[in-house]
Amino acid sequence: MRITVLGATGAAGSRIVTEALDRGHDVTAVTRDPARFGALHPAARHRTGNALDPDSVAELSAGQDLLISATRPAPGQEAQLADAARALLAGLSRAGVRLLLLGGAGSLRLPGSDLILAEGPDFPPALLPIALACNDQLAVCRAAGPAVDWAYLSPPAVFEPGVRTGTYRLGTDELLVDADGNSGVSMEDFAIAVLDEAEHPKHHRTRFTIGR
């Protein structure tokens, strides 16, 4: 497959690039700053681009099979997530390319509750701006028409670098927890789930999530 990855220098994006290359895919790794080319995987094509610009998105996705967006805004610029979702959908509608968008966990329902994670009593206040911005990002996708085949992947509550176990569980709109009530997955296993969805799409114009 020909895959473009936006946010390819980030913790999640870089692992997705590595997983895709290890599976033999043709990967274009994108960063906004050419000075960061040194942080990109040497086996990928290196490009600059801007997820907020539909023209840039259309150019980067031309001739590709899939665009994966793993971008994250700087603190204080969280509103860019919804703007980027609009730009991604606009740009990809021109190219006819599928979108796999890495979002947030804040909109997942807590097990056995009508509350979402961001409304829970233990949700860290410092994370509320990015959580609410991710919720807006998902809302943009859900309000979009049929022009783009998109999927939105929400991580579990804890999403950190760790061990590549090769196993994970799939869910939809509810936070996945283990027998002890913990919700988490390593970024390495998250990358596996991303590439599994890329190679064998199961989710179309909908959100899904994963967990251990």
Secondary structure, DSSP 8 states (H G I E B T S, - for coil): -EEEEETTTSHHHHHHHHHHHHTT-EEEEEES-GGGGGGS-TTSEEEE--TT-HHHHHHHHTT-SEEEE-----TT-TTHHHHHHHHHHHHHHHHT-EEEEE--STTSB-TTSSSBGGGSTT--GGGHHHHHHHHHHHHHHHH--TTS-EEEEE--SEEES----S--EEESSB----TTS--EEEHHHHHHHHHHHHHS---SSEEEEEE-
